[in-house]
Amino acid sequence: MSDLTLYSTWGCHLCEQAEALVQQAGLADKLQVQDIVDDEALFARFRVHIPVLAASDAQGQEQLLYWPFDHSALASWLAALDLTTTD
């Protein structure tokens, strides 16, 4: 897994907003966008929840941030995971 994974799909305007928040936080180079339609398991898991951000914590456990979130919530979530923004 890259530092951050955004579970998304084509045509999802909320997913575009979530991606923009990550980019505004200066983390575009750490972001991998994963289209859930390409994976049956991801589709079953996230189909009604996207966008969802995922990252691993210090113990290697997946941590999820479900929409809706704003810049402040994103920054707090990243700080809890020891991932930093550039602003």
PDB file with SEQRES, HELIX, SHEET and CRYST1 records, atoms N, CA, C and O in Angstrom:
SEQRES   1 A   87  MET SER ASP LEU THR LEU TYR SER THR TRP GLY CYS HIS          
SEQRES   2 A   87  LEU CYS GLU GLN ALA GLU ALA LEU VAL GLN GLN ALA GLY          
SEQRES   3 A   87  LEU ALA ASP LYS LEU GLN VAL GLN ASP ILE VAL ASP ASP          
SEQRES   4 A   87  GLU ALA LEU PHE ALA ARG PHE ARG VAL HIS ILE PRO VAL          
SEQRES   5 A   87  LEU ALA ALA SER ASP ALA GLN GLY GLN GLU GLN LEU LEU          
SEQRES   6 A   87  TYR TRP PRO PHE ASP HIS SER ALA LEU ALA SER TRP LEU          
SEQRES   7 A   87  ALA ALA LEU ASP LEU THR THR THR ASP                          
HELIX    1 AA1 HIS A   13  GLN A   24  1                                  12    
HELIX    2 AA2 ALA A   28  LYS A   30  5                                   3    
HELIX    3 AA3 ILE A   36  ASP A   38  5                                   3    
HELIX    4 AA4 GLU A   40  PHE A   46  1                                   7    
HELIX    5 AA5 HIS A   71  ALA A   80  1                                  10    
SHEET    1 AA1 4 LEU A  31  ASP A  35  0                                        
SHEET    2 AA1 4 LEU A   4  SER A   8  1                                        
SHEET    3 AA1 4 VAL A  52  SER A  56 -1                                        
SHEET    4 AA1 4 GLU A  62  TYR A  66 -1                                        
CRYST1    1.000    1.000    1.000  90.00  90.00  90.00 P 1           1          
ATOM      1  N   MET A   1       0.844  -1.180   0.000  1.00  0.00           N  
ATOM      2  CA  MET A   1       0.000   0.000   0.000  1.00  0.00           C  
ATOM      3  C   MET A   1       0.885   1.236   0.000  1.00  0.00           C  
ATOM      4  O   MET A   1       1.884   1.298   0.716  1.00  0.00           O  
ATOM      5  N   SER A   2       0.508   2.216  -0.807  1.00  0.00           N  
ATOM      6  CA  SER A   2       1.210   3.490  -0.744  1.00  0.00           C  
ATOM      7  C   SER A   2       0.872   4.139   0.595  1.00  0.00           C  
ATOM      8  O   SER A   2       0.098   3.585   1.376  1.00  0.00           O  
ATOM      9  N   ASP A   3       1.443   5.298   0.863  1.00  0.00           N  
ATOM     10  CA  ASP A   3       1.155   5.955   2.133  1.00  0.00           C  
ATOM     11  C   ASP A   3      -0.340   6.189   2.316  1.00  0.00           C  
ATOM     12  O   ASP A   3      -0.872   5.983   3.407  1.00  0.00           O  
ATOM     13  N   LEU A   4      -1.021   6.619   1.252  1.00  0.00           N  
ATOM     14  CA  LEU A   4      -2.461   6.882   1.298  1.00  0.00           C  
ATOM     15  C   LEU A   4      -3.139   6.243   0.098  1.00  0.00           C  
ATOM     16  O   LEU A   4      -2.637   6.320  -1.023  1.00  0.00           O  
ATOM     17  N   THR A   5      -4.269   5.618   0.336  1.00  0.00           N  
ATOM     18  CA  THR A   5      -5.082   5.082  -0.745  1.00  0.00           C  
ATOM     19  C   THR A   5      -6.451   5.724  -0.651  1.00  0.00           C  
ATOM     20  O   THR A   5      -7.068   5.739   0.414  1.00  0.00           O  
ATOM     21  N   LEU A   6      -6.923   6.254  -1.767  1.00  0.00           N  
ATOM     22  CA  LEU A   6      -8.268   6.800  -1.843  1.00  0.00           C  
ATOM     23  C   LEU A   6      -9.121   5.815  -2.620  1.00  0.00           C  
ATOM     24  O   LEU A   6      -8.915   5.605  -3.815  1.00  0.00           O  
ATOM     25  N   TYR A   7     -10.085   5.209  -1.926  1.00  0.00           N  
ATOM     26  CA  TYR A   7     -11.026   4.325  -2.600  1.00  0.00           C  
ATOM     27  C   TYR A   7     -12.091   5.202  -3.238  1.00  0.00           C  
ATOM     28  O   TYR A   7     -12.733   6.014  -2.572  1.00  0.00           O  
ATOM     29  N   SER A   8     -12.266   5.024  -4.539  1.00  0.00           N  
ATOM     30  CA  SER A   8     -13.018   5.958  -5.352  1.00  0.00           C  
ATOM     31  C   SER A   8     -13.653   5.216  -6.513  1.00  0.00           C  
ATOM     32  O   SER A   8     -13.541   3.995  -6.620  1.00  0.00           O  
ATOM     33  N   THR A   9     -14.322   5.962  -7.381  1.00  0.00           N  
ATOM     34  CA  THR A   9     -14.761   5.441  -8.657  1.00  0.00           C  
ATOM     35  C   THR A   9     -14.983   6.597  -9.613  1.00  0.00           C  
ATOM     36  O   THR A   9     -15.118   7.748  -9.197  1.00  0.00           O  
ATOM     37  N   TRP A  10     -15.018   6.283 -10.877  1.00  0.00           N  
ATOM     38  CA  TRP A  10     -15.189   7.292 -11.914  1.00  0.00           C  
ATOM     39  C   TRP A  10     -16.532   7.982 -11.749  1.00  0.00           C  
ATOM     40  O   TRP A  10     -17.541   7.334 -11.469  1.00  0.00           O  
ATOM     41  N   GLY A  11     -16.542   9.299 -11.925  1.00  0.00           N  
ATOM     42  CA  GLY A  11     -17.774  10.063 -11.871  1.00  0.00           C  
ATOM     43  C   GLY A  11     -18.262  10.403 -10.478  1.00  0.00           C  
ATOM     44  O   GLY A  11     -19.367  10.922 -10.326  1.00  0.00           O  
ATOM     45  N   CYS A  12     -17.480  10.128  -9.474  1.00  0.00           N  
ATOM     46  CA  CYS A  12     -17.855  10.403  -8.082  1.00  0.00           C  
ATOM     47  C   CYS A  12     -17.348  11.794  -7.713  1.00  0.00           C  
ATOM     48  O   CYS A  12     -16.153  11.973  -7.476  1.00  0.00           O  
ATOM     49  N   HIS A  13     -18.244  12.779  -7.664  1.00  0.00           N  
ATOM     50  CA  HIS A  13     -17.809  14.147  -7.367  1.00  0.00           C  
ATOM     51  C   HIS A  13     -17.287  14.287  -5.940  1.00  0.00           C  
ATOM     52  O   HIS A  13     -16.411  15.114  -5.690  1.00  0.00           O  
ATOM     53  N   LEU A  14     -17.801  13.504  -5.007  1.00  0.00           N  
ATOM     54  CA  LEU A  14     -17.278  13.538  -3.638  1.00  0.00           C  
ATOM     55  C   LEU A  14     -15.854  12.999  -3.588  1.00  0.00           C  
ATOM     56  O   LEU A  14     -15.024  13.475  -2.814  1.00  0.00           O  
ATOM     57  N   CYS A  15     -15.583  12.002  -4.423  1.00  0.00           N  
ATOM     58  CA  CYS A  15     -14.228  11.449  -4.504  1.00  0.00           C  
ATOM     59  C   CYS A  15     -13.258  12.497  -5.049  1.00  0.00           C  
ATOM     60  O   CYS A  15     -12.120  12.605  -4.592  1.00  0.00           O  
ATOM     61  N   GLU A  16     -13.721  13.256  -6.021  1.00  0.00           N  
ATOM     62  CA  GLU A  16     -12.893  14.333  -6.564  1.00  0.00           C  
ATOM     63  C   GLU A  16     -12.600  15.380  -5.492  1.00  0.00           C  
ATOM     64  O   GLU A  16     -11.488  15.902  -5.424  1.00  0.00           O  
ATOM     65  N   GLN A  17     -13.584  15.687  -4.660  1.00  0.00           N  
ATOM     66  CA  GLN A  17     -13.374  16.641  -3.565  1.00  0.00           C  
ATOM     67  C   GLN A  17     -12.374  16.091  -2.554  1.00  0.00           C  
ATOM     68  O   GLN A  17     -11.505  16.822  -2.077  1.00  0.00           O  
ATOM     69  N   ALA A  18     -12.492  14.814  -2.229  1.00  0.00           N  
ATOM     70  CA  ALA A  18     -11.565  14.197  -1.280  1.00  0.00           C  
ATOM     71  C   ALA A  18     -10.142  14.202  -1.840  1.00  0.00           C  
ATOM     72  O   ALA A  18      -9.191  14.491  -1.113  1.00  0.00           O  
ATOM     73  N   GLU A  19      -9.994  13.887  -3.111  1.00  0.00           N  
ATOM     74  CA  GLU A  19      -8.677  13.909  -3.739  1.00  0.00           C  
ATOM     75  C   GLU A  19      -8.094  15.315  -3.719  1.00  0.00           C  
ATOM     76  O   GLU A  19      -6.900  15.492  -3.479  1.00  0.00           O  
ATOM     77  N   ALA A  20      -8.930  16.311  -3.968  1.00  0.00           N  
ATOM     78  CA  ALA A  20      -8.467  17.698  -3.934  1.00  0.00           C  
ATOM     79  C   ALA A  20      -7.981  18.086  -2.535  1.00  0.00           C  
ATOM     80  O   ALA A  20      -6.986  18.800  -2.407  1.00  0.00           O  
ATOM     81  N   LEU A  21      -8.667  17.630  -1.494  1.00  0.00           N  
ATOM     82  CA  LEU A  21      -8.226  17.914  -0.126  1.00  0.00           C  
ATOM     83  C   LEU A  21      -6.845  17.319   0.152  1.00  0.00           C  
ATOM     84  O   LEU A  21      -6.000  17.958   0.779  1.00  0.00           O  
ATOM     85  N   VAL A  22      -6.627  16.107  -0.315  1.00  0.00           N  
ATOM     86  CA  VAL A  22      -5.317  15.459  -0.131  1.00  0.00           C  
ATOM     87  C   VAL A  22      -4.247  16.235  -0.893  1.00  0.00           C  
ATOM     88  O   VAL A  22      -3.147  16.445  -0.382  1.00  0.00           O  
ATOM     89  N   GLN A  23      -4.561  16.654  -2.093  1.00  0.00           N  
ATOM     90  CA  GLN A  23      -3.607  17.436  -2.885  1.00  0.00           C  
ATOM     91  C   GLN A  23      -3.319  18.775  -2.223  1.00  0.00           C  
ATOM     92  O   GLN A  23      -2.167  19.208  -2.186  1.00  0.00           O  
ATOM     93  N   GLN A  24      -4.349  19.442  -1.699  1.00  0.00           N  
ATOM     94  CA  GLN A  24      -4.163  20.709  -1.004  1.00  0.00           C  
ATOM     95  C   GLN A  24      -3.296  20.549   0.243  1.00  0.00           C  
ATOM     96  O   GLN A  24      -2.605  21.482   0.652  1.00  0.00           O  
ATOM     97  N   ALA A  25      -3.339  19.368   0.837  1.00  0.00           N  
ATOM     98  CA  ALA A  25      -2.520  19.077   2.010  1.00  0.00           C  
ATOM     99  C   ALA A  25      -1.071  18.787   1.622  1.00  0.00           C  
ATOM    100  O   ALA A  25      -0.227  18.572   2.492  1.00  0.00           O  
ATOM    101  N   GLY A  26      -0.780  18.780   0.318  1.00  0.00           N  
ATOM    102  CA  GLY A  26       0.576  18.557  -0.158  1.00  0.00           C  
ATOM    103  C   GLY A  26       0.991  17.103  -0.190  1.00  0.00           C  
ATOM    104  O   GLY A  26       2.179  16.789  -0.131  1.00  0.00           O  
ATOM    105  N   LEU A  27       0.015  16.211  -0.284  1.00  0.00           N  
ATOM    106  CA  LEU A  27       0.321  14.780  -0.218  1.00  0.00           C  
ATOM    107  C   LEU A  27      -0.006  14.030  -1.512  1.00  0.00           C  
ATOM    108  O   LEU A  27      -0.159  12.809  -1.505  1.00  0.00           O  
ATOM    109  N   ALA A  28      -0.110  14.756  -2.601  1.00  0.00           N  
ATOM    110  CA  ALA A  28      -0.452  14.116  -3.872  1.00  0.00           C  
ATOM    111  C   ALA A  28       0.541  13.023  -4.248  1.00  0.00           C  
ATOM    112  O   ALA A  28       0.157  12.011  -4.835  1.00  0.00           O  
ATOM    113  N   ASP A  29       1.811  13.220  -3.915  1.00  0.00           N  
ATOM    114  CA  ASP A  29       2.829  12.225  -4.272  1.00  0.00           C  
ATOM    115  C   ASP A  29       2.732  10.952  -3.430  1.00  0.00           C  
ATOM    116  O   ASP A  29       3.346   9.940  -3.765  1.00  0.00           O  
ATOM    117  N   LYS A  30       1.966  10.999  -2.339  1.00  0.00           N  
ATOM    118  CA  LYS A  30       1.791   9.820  -1.483  1.00  0.00           C  
ATOM    119  C   LYS A  30       0.455   9.137  -1.708  1.00  0.00           C  
ATOM    120  O   LYS A  30       0.133   8.157  -1.036  1.00  0.00           O  
ATOM    121  N   LEU A  31      -0.327   9.652  -2.654  1.00  0.00           N  
ATOM    122  CA  LEU A  31      -1.688   9.172  -2.859  1.00  0.00           C  
ATOM    123  C   LEU A  31      -1.795   8.214  -4.033  1.00  0.00           C  
ATOM    124  O   LEU A  31      -1.273   8.469  -5.119  1.00  0.00           O  
ATOM    125  N   GLN A  32      -2.473   7.121  -3.794  1.00  0.00           N  
ATOM    126  CA  GLN A  32      -2.853   6.173  -4.842  1.00  0.00           C  
ATOM    127  C   GLN A  32      -4.378   6.159  -4.873  1.00  0.00           C  
ATOM    128  O   GLN A  32      -5.018   5.933  -3.845  1.00  0.00           O  
ATOM    129  N   VAL A  33      -4.954   6.395  -6.029  1.00  0.00           N  
ATOM    130  CA  VAL A  33      -6.404   6.330  -6.175  1.00  0.00           C  
ATOM    131  C   VAL A  33      -6.755   4.942  -6.685  1.00  0.00           C  
ATOM    132  O   VAL A  33      -6.237   4.495  -7.708  1.00  0.00           O  
ATOM    133  N   GLN A  34      -7.636   4.267  -5.967  1.00  0.00           N  
ATOM    134  CA  GLN A  34      -8.040   2.902  -6.313  1.00  0.00           C  
ATOM    135  C   GLN A  34      -9.520   2.907  -6.682  1.00  0.00           C  
ATOM    136  O   GLN A  34     -10.371   3.207  -5.845  1.00  0.00           O  
ATOM    137  N   ASP A  35      -9.824   2.575  -7.931  1.00  0.00           N  
ATOM    138  CA  ASP A  35     -11.214   2.482  -8.373  1.00  0.00           C  
ATOM    139  C   ASP A  35     -11.799   1.176  -7.852  1.00  0.00           C  
ATOM    140  O   ASP A  35     -11.311   0.094  -8.179  1.00  0.00           O  
ATOM    141  N   ILE A  36     -12.844   1.283  -7.042  1.00  0.00           N  
ATOM    142  CA  ILE A  36     -13.407   0.081  -6.421  1.00  0.00           C  
ATOM    143  C   ILE A  36     -14.106  -0.821  -7.432  1.00  0.00           C  
ATOM    144  O   ILE A  36     -14.314  -2.003  -7.159  1.00  0.00           O  
ATOM    145  N   VAL A  37     -14.470  -0.288  -8.589  1.00  0.00           N  
ATOM    146  CA  VAL A  37     -15.145  -1.088  -9.605  1.00  0.00           C  
ATOM    147  C   VAL A  37     -14.215  -2.160 -10.156  1.00  0.00           C  
ATOM    148  O   VAL A  37     -14.677  -3.185 -10.658  1.00  0.00           O  
ATOM    149  N   ASP A  38     -12.903  -1.930 -10.064  1.00  0.00           N  
ATOM    150  CA  ASP A  38     -11.922  -2.863 -10.600  1.00  0.00           C  
ATOM    151  C   ASP A  38     -11.674  -4.078  -9.701  1.00  0.00           C  
ATOM    152  O   ASP A  38     -10.933  -4.986 -10.079  1.00  0.00           O  
ATOM    153  N   ASP A  39     -12.286  -4.099  -8.520  1.00  0.00           N  
ATOM    154  CA  ASP A  39     -12.012  -5.161  -7.555  1.00  0.00           C  
ATOM    155  C   ASP A  39     -13.318  -5.521  -6.842  1.00  0.00           C  
ATOM    156  O   ASP A  39     -13.899  -4.690  -6.144  1.00  0.00           O  
ATOM    157  N   GLU A  40     -13.773  -6.763  -7.020  1.00  0.00           N  
ATOM    158  CA  GLU A  40     -15.051  -7.187  -6.434  1.00  0.00           C  
ATOM    159  C   GLU A  40     -15.091  -7.033  -4.920  1.00  0.00           C  
ATOM    160  O   GLU A  40     -16.106  -6.617  -4.361  1.00  0.00           O  
ATOM    161  N   ALA A  41     -13.997  -7.365  -4.262  1.00  0.00           N  
ATOM    162  CA  ALA A  41     -13.960  -7.275  -2.800  1.00  0.00           C  
ATOM    163  C   ALA A  41     -14.046  -5.822  -2.337  1.00  0.00           C  
ATOM    164  O   ALA A  41     -14.757  -5.511  -1.381  1.00  0.00           O  
ATOM    165  N   LEU A  42     -13.318  -4.931  -3.020  1.00  0.00           N  
ATOM    166  CA  LEU A  42     -13.380  -3.513  -2.668  1.00  0.00           C  
ATOM    167  C   LEU A  42     -14.759  -2.943  -2.962  1.00  0.00           C  
ATOM    168  O   LEU A  42     -15.277  -2.135  -2.191  1.00  0.00           O  
ATOM    169  N   PHE A  43     -15.351  -3.357  -4.066  1.00  0.00           N  
ATOM    170  CA  PHE A  43     -16.688  -2.888  -4.403  1.00  0.00           C  
ATOM    171  C   PHE A  43     -17.684  -3.299  -3.326  1.00  0.00           C  
ATOM    172  O   PHE A  43     -18.508  -2.492  -2.897  1.00  0.00           O  
ATOM    173  N   ALA A  44     -17.611  -4.538  -2.895  1.00  0.00           N  
ATOM    174  CA  ALA A  44     -18.514  -5.021  -1.851  1.00  0.00           C  
ATOM    175  C   ALA A  44     -18.280  -4.281  -0.528  1.00  0.00           C  
ATOM    176  O   ALA A  44     -19.226  -4.010   0.210  1.00  0.00           O  
ATOM    177  N   ARG A  45     -17.047  -3.966  -0.241  1.00  0.00           N  
ATOM    178  CA  ARG A  45     -16.693  -3.323   1.031  1.00  0.00           C  
ATOM    179  C   ARG A  45     -17.051  -1.834   1.068  1.00  0.00           C  
ATOM    180  O   ARG A  45     -17.514  -1.333   2.092  1.00  0.00           O  
ATOM    181  N   PHE A  46     -16.838  -1.127  -0.045  1.00  0.00           N  
ATOM    182  CA  PHE A  46     -16.929   0.330  -0.023  1.00  0.00           C  
ATOM    183  C   PHE A  46     -18.010   0.936  -0.929  1.00  0.00           C  
ATOM    184  O   PHE A  46     -18.117   2.161  -0.984  1.00  0.00           O  
ATOM    185  N   ARG A  47     -18.788   0.161  -1.618  1.00  0.00           N  
ATOM    186  CA  ARG A  47     -19.662   0.707  -2.664  1.00  0.00           C  
ATOM    187  C   ARG A  47     -20.574   1.827  -2.194  1.00  0.00           C  
ATOM    188  O   ARG A  47     -20.855   2.736  -2.975  1.00  0.00           O  
ATOM    189  N   VAL A  48     -21.042   1.805  -0.973  1.00  0.00           N  
ATOM    190  CA  VAL A  48     -21.923   2.883  -0.496  1.00  0.00           C  
ATOM    191  C   VAL A  48     -21.201   3.854   0.428  1.00  0.00           C  
ATOM    192  O   VAL A  48     -21.826   4.731   1.023  1.00  0.00           O  
ATOM    193  N   HIS A  49     -19.882   3.698   0.550  1.00  0.00           N  
ATOM    194  CA  HIS A  49     -19.128   4.525   1.492  1.00  0.00           C  
ATOM    195  C   HIS A  49     -18.138   5.477   0.840  1.00  0.00           C  
ATOM    196  O   HIS A  49     -17.626   6.366   1.521  1.00  0.00           O  
ATOM    197  N   ILE A  50     -17.845   5.333  -0.447  1.00  0.00           N  
ATOM    198  CA  ILE A  50     -16.795   6.153  -1.053  1.00  0.00           C  
ATOM    199  C   ILE A  50     -17.185   7.619  -1.035  1.00  0.00           C  
ATOM    200  O   ILE A  50     -18.364   7.962  -1.117  1.00  0.00           O  
ATOM    201  N   PRO A  51     -16.192   8.471  -0.927  1.00  0.00           N  
ATOM    202  CA  PRO A  51     -14.761   8.201  -0.868  1.00  0.00           C  
ATOM    203  C   PRO A  51     -14.315   7.785   0.532  1.00  0.00           C  
ATOM    204  O   PRO A  51     -14.876   8.214   1.540  1.00  0.00           O  
ATOM    205  N   VAL A  52     -13.298   6.944   0.560  1.00  0.00           N  
ATOM    206  CA  VAL A  52     -12.681   6.494   1.808  1.00  0.00           C  
ATOM    207  C   VAL A  52     -11.171   6.583   1.629  1.00  0.00           C  
ATOM    208  O   VAL A  52     -10.623   6.100   0.638  1.00  0.00           O  
ATOM    209  N   LEU A  53     -10.506   7.205   2.597  1.00  0.00           N  
ATOM    210  CA  LEU A  53      -9.037   7.225   2.615  1.00  0.00           C  
ATOM    211  C   LEU A  53      -8.548   6.113   3.517  1.00  0.00           C  
ATOM    212  O   LEU A  53      -9.143   5.843   4.560  1.00  0.00           O  
ATOM    213  N   ALA A  54      -7.474   5.474   3.123  1.00  0.00           N  
ATOM    214  CA  ALA A  54      -6.875   4.407   3.916  1.00  0.00           C  
ATOM    215  C   ALA A  54      -5.382   4.649   4.056  1.00  0.00           C  
ATOM    216  O   ALA A  54      -4.722   5.136   3.138  1.00  0.00           O  
ATOM    217  N   ALA A  55      -4.867   4.300   5.222  1.00  0.00           N  
ATOM    218  CA  ALA A  55      -3.428   4.351   5.485  1.00  0.00           C  
ATOM    219  C   ALA A  55      -3.131   3.358   6.597  1.00  0.00           C  
ATOM    220  O   ALA A  55      -4.024   2.946   7.338  1.00  0.00           O  
ATOM    221  N   SER A  56      -1.887   2.988   6.698  1.00  0.00           N  
ATOM    222  CA  SER A  56      -1.472   2.077   7.762  1.00  0.00           C  
ATOM    223  C   SER A  56      -0.935   2.860   8.941  1.00  0.00           C  
ATOM    224  O   SER A  56      -0.223   3.851   8.778  1.00  0.00           O  
ATOM    225  N   ASP A  57      -1.290   2.398  10.143  1.00  0.00           N  
ATOM    226  CA  ASP A  57      -0.753   3.022  11.345  1.00  0.00           C  
ATOM    227  C   ASP A  57       0.616   2.424  11.666  1.00  0.00           C  
ATOM    228  O   ASP A  57       1.130   1.603  10.906  1.00  0.00           O  
ATOM    229  N   ALA A  58       1.198   2.828  12.776  1.00  0.00           N  
ATOM    230  CA  ALA A  58       2.550   2.376  13.141  1.00  0.00           C  
ATOM    231  C   ALA A  58       2.636   0.863  13.330  1.00  0.00           C  
ATOM    232  O   ALA A  58       3.711   0.279  13.195  1.00  0.00           O  
ATOM    233  N   GLN A  59       1.515   0.233  13.640  1.00  0.00           N  
ATOM    234  CA  GLN A  59       1.492  -1.223  13.824  1.00  0.00           C  
ATOM    235  C   GLN A  59       1.150  -1.955  12.522  1.00  0.00           C  
ATOM    236  O   GLN A  59       1.043  -3.181  12.506  1.00  0.00           O  
ATOM    237  N   GLY A  60       0.982  -1.203  11.441  1.00  0.00           N  
ATOM    238  CA  GLY A  60       0.679  -1.821  10.154  1.00  0.00           C  
ATOM    239  C   GLY A  60      -0.795  -2.119   9.945  1.00  0.00           C  
ATOM    240  O   GLY A  60      -1.163  -2.781   8.975  1.00  0.00           O  
ATOM    241  N   GLN A  61      -1.639  -1.640  10.842  1.00  0.00           N  
ATOM    242  CA  GLN A  61      -3.081  -1.863  10.723  1.00  0.00           C  
ATOM    243  C   GLN A  61      -3.703  -0.791   9.839  1.00  0.00           C  
ATOM    244  O   GLN A  61      -3.368   0.388   9.949  1.00  0.00           O  
ATOM    245  N   GLU A  62      -4.599  -1.206   8.974  1.00  0.00           N  
ATOM    246  CA  GLU A  62      -5.274  -0.260   8.093  1.00  0.00           C  
ATOM    247  C   GLU A  62      -6.214   0.628   8.906  1.00  0.00           C  
ATOM    248  O   GLU A  62      -7.022   0.146   9.700  1.00  0.00           O  
ATOM    249  N   GLN A  63      -6.089   1.924   8.689  1.00  0.00           N  
ATOM    250  CA  GLN A  63      -6.967   2.907   9.313  1.00  0.00           C  
ATOM    251  C   GLN A  63      -7.729   3.617   8.201  1.00  0.00           C  
ATOM    252  O   GLN A  63      -7.155   3.967   7.170  1.00  0.00           O  
ATOM    253  N   LEU A  64      -9.019   3.827   8.417  1.00  0.00           N  
ATOM    254  CA  LEU A  64      -9.872   4.396   7.383  1.00  0.00           C  
ATOM    255  C   LEU A  64     -10.452   5.733   7.824  1.00  0.00           C  
ATOM    256  O   LEU A  64     -10.782   5.930   8.994  1.00  0.00           O  
ATOM    257  N   LEU A  65     -10.567   6.641   6.873  1.00  0.00           N  
ATOM    258  CA  LEU A  65     -11.231   7.923   7.079  1.00  0.00           C  
ATOM    259  C   LEU A  65     -12.366   7.996   6.063  1.00  0.00           C  
ATOM    260  O   LEU A  65     -12.144   8.104   4.857  1.00  0.00           O  
ATOM    261  N   TYR A  66     -13.589   7.935   6.590  1.00  0.00           N  
ATOM    262  CA  TYR A  66     -14.772   7.942   5.744  1.00  0.00           C  
ATOM    263  C   TYR A  66     -15.255   9.365   5.487  1.00  0.00           C  
ATOM    264  O   TYR A  66     -15.156  10.232   6.355  1.00  0.00           O  
ATOM    265  N   TRP A  67     -15.771   9.589   4.303  1.00  0.00           N  
ATOM    266  CA  TRP A  67     -16.402  10.849   3.949  1.00  0.00           C  
ATOM    267  C   TRP A  67     -17.687  10.975   4.751  1.00  0.00           C  
ATOM    268  O   TRP A  67     -18.369   9.971   4.951  1.00  0.00           O  
ATOM    269  N   PRO A  68     -18.047  12.170   5.221  1.00  0.00           N  
ATOM    270  CA  PRO A  68     -17.462  13.455   4.894  1.00  0.00           C  
ATOM    271  C   PRO A  68     -16.308  13.812   5.833  1.00  0.00           C  
ATOM    272  O   PRO A  68     -16.351  13.526   7.029  1.00  0.00           O  
ATOM    273  N   PHE A  69     -15.287  14.437   5.269  1.00  0.00           N  
ATOM    274  CA  PHE A  69     -14.193  15.005   6.057  1.00  0.00           C  
ATOM    275  C   PHE A  69     -13.742  16.283   5.385  1.00  0.00           C  
ATOM    276  O   PHE A  69     -13.889  16.462   4.176  1.00  0.00           O  
ATOM    277  N   ASP A  70     -13.184  17.171   6.202  1.00  0.00           N  
ATOM    278  CA  ASP A  70     -12.667  18.437   5.692  1.00  0.00           C  
ATOM    279  C   ASP A  70     -11.164  18.485   5.954  1.00  0.00           C  
ATOM    280  O   ASP A  70     -10.568  17.515   6.422  1.00  0.00           O  
ATOM    281  N   HIS A  71     -10.569  19.626   5.644  1.00  0.00           N  
ATOM    282  CA  HIS A  71      -9.120  19.769   5.811  1.00  0.00           C  
ATOM    283  C   HIS A  71      -8.693  19.508   7.258  1.00  0.00           C  
ATOM    284  O   HIS A  71      -7.682  18.849   7.499  1.00  0.00           O  
ATOM    285  N   SER A  72      -9.452  20.019   8.205  1.00  0.00           N  
ATOM    286  CA  SER A  72      -9.126  19.851   9.621  1.00  0.00           C  
ATOM    287  C   SER A  72      -9.198  18.383  10.047  1.00  0.00           C  
ATOM    288  O   SER A  72      -8.303  17.884  10.730  1.00  0.00           O  
ATOM    289  N   ALA A  73     -10.249  17.709   9.645  1.00  0.00           N  
ATOM    290  CA  ALA A  73     -10.394  16.289   9.988  1.00  0.00           C  
ATOM    291  C   ALA A  73      -9.297  15.461   9.324  1.00  0.00           C  
ATOM    292  O   ALA A  73      -8.761  14.533   9.930  1.00  0.00           O  
ATOM    293  N   LEU A  74      -8.965  15.796   8.078  1.00  0.00           N  
ATOM    294  CA  LEU A  74      -7.882  15.099   7.382  1.00  0.00           C  
ATOM    295  C   LEU A  74      -6.562  15.296   8.108  1.00  0.00           C  
ATOM    296  O   LEU A  74      -5.819  14.338   8.319  1.00  0.00           O  
ATOM    297  N   ALA A  75      -6.267  16.531   8.490  1.00  0.00           N  
ATOM    298  CA  ALA A  75      -5.012  16.831   9.192  1.00  0.00           C  
ATOM    299  C   ALA A  75      -4.936  16.083  10.519  1.00  0.00           C  
ATOM    300  O   ALA A  75      -3.877  15.562  10.871  1.00  0.00           O  
ATOM    301  N   SER A  76      -6.032  16.023  11.254  1.00  0.00           N  
ATOM    302  CA  SER A  76      -6.053  15.302  12.538  1.00  0.00           C  
ATOM    303  C   SER A  76      -5.829  13.812  12.337  1.00  0.00           C  
ATOM    304  O   SER A  76      -5.077  13.184  13.082  1.00  0.00           O  
ATOM    305  N   TRP A  77      -6.479  13.253  11.333  1.00  0.00           N  
ATOM    306  CA  TRP A  77      -6.337  11.828  11.030  1.00  0.00           C  
ATOM    307  C   TRP A  77      -4.903  11.503  10.632  1.00  0.00           C  
ATOM    308  O   TRP A  77      -4.332  10.511  11.084  1.00  0.00           O  
ATOM    309  N   LEU A  78      -4.326  12.350   9.780  1.00  0.00           N  
ATOM    310  CA  LEU A  78      -2.937  12.149   9.352  1.00  0.00           C  
ATOM    311  C   LEU A  78      -1.982  12.265  10.525  1.00  0.00           C  
ATOM    312  O   LEU A  78      -1.039  11.481  10.634  1.00  0.00           O  
ATOM    313  N   ALA A  79      -2.209  13.230  11.403  1.00  0.00           N  
ATOM    314  CA  ALA A  79      -1.349  13.414  12.582  1.00  0.00           C  
ATOM    315  C   ALA A  79      -1.394  12.183  13.484  1.00  0.00           C  
ATOM    316  O   ALA A  79      -0.370  11.767  14.026  1.00  0.00           O  
ATOM    317  N   ALA A  80      -2.578  11.605  13.642  1.00  0.00           N  
ATOM    318  CA  ALA A  80      -2.716  10.406  14.472  1.00  0.00           C  
ATOM    319  C   ALA A  80      -1.940   9.234  13.879  1.00  0.00           C  
ATOM    320  O   ALA A  80      -1.534   8.321  14.597  1.00  0.00           O  
ATOM    321  N   LEU A  81      -1.738   9.268  12.570  1.00  0.00           N  
ATOM    322  CA  LEU A  81      -0.998   8.201  11.879  1.00  0.00           C  
ATOM    323  C   LEU A  81       0.475   8.541  11.681  1.00  0.00           C  
ATOM    324  O   LEU A  81       1.225   7.774  11.076  1.00  0.00           O  
ATOM    325  N   ASP A  82       0.880   9.703  12.200  1.00  0.00           N  
ATOM    326  CA  ASP A  82       2.248  10.206  12.024  1.00  0.00           C  
ATOM    327  C   ASP A  82       2.587  10.466  10.568  1.00  0.00           C  
ATOM    328  O   ASP A  82       3.745  10.330  10.173  1.00  0.00           O  
ATOM    329  N   LEU A  83       1.600  10.837   9.763  1.00  0.00           N  
ATOM    330  CA  LEU A  83       1.804  11.313   8.410  1.00  0.00           C  
ATOM    331  C   LEU A  83       1.603  12.821   8.467  1.00  0.00           C  
ATOM    332  O   LEU A  83       0.684  13.297   9.134  1.00  0.00           O  
ATOM    333  N   THR A  84       2.428  13.559   7.793  1.00  0.00           N  
ATOM    334  CA  THR A  84       2.339  15.011   7.909  1.00  0.00           C  
ATOM    335  C   THR A  84       1.925  15.647   6.609  1.00  0.00           C  
ATOM    336  O   THR A  84       2.154  15.114   5.523  1.00  0.00           O  
ATOM    337  N   THR A  85       1.303  16.814   6.751  1.00  0.00           N  
ATOM    338  CA  THR A  85       0.973  17.628   5.593  1.00  0.00           C  
ATOM    339  C   THR A  85       2.077  18.644   5.405  1.00  0.00           C  
ATOM    340  O   THR A  85       2.936  18.811   6.270  1.00  0.00           O  
ATOM    341  N   THR A  86       2.051  19.322   4.268  1.00  0.00           N  
ATOM    342  CA  THR A  86       3.090  20.331   4.003  1.00  0.00           C  
ATOM    343  C   THR A  86       2.635  21.722   4.360  1.00  0.00           C  
ATOM    344  O   THR A  86       3.361  22.682   4.104  1.00  0.00           O  
ATOM    345  N   ASP A  87       1.458  21.871   4.941  1.00  0.00           N  
ATOM    346  CA  ASP A  87       1.008  23.221   5.323  1.00  0.00           C  
ATOM    347  C   ASP A  87       0.892  23.388   6.817  1.00  0.00           C  
ATOM    348  O   ASP A  87       0.526  24.463   7.292  1.00  0.00           O  
TER     349      ASP A  87                                                      
END                                                                             
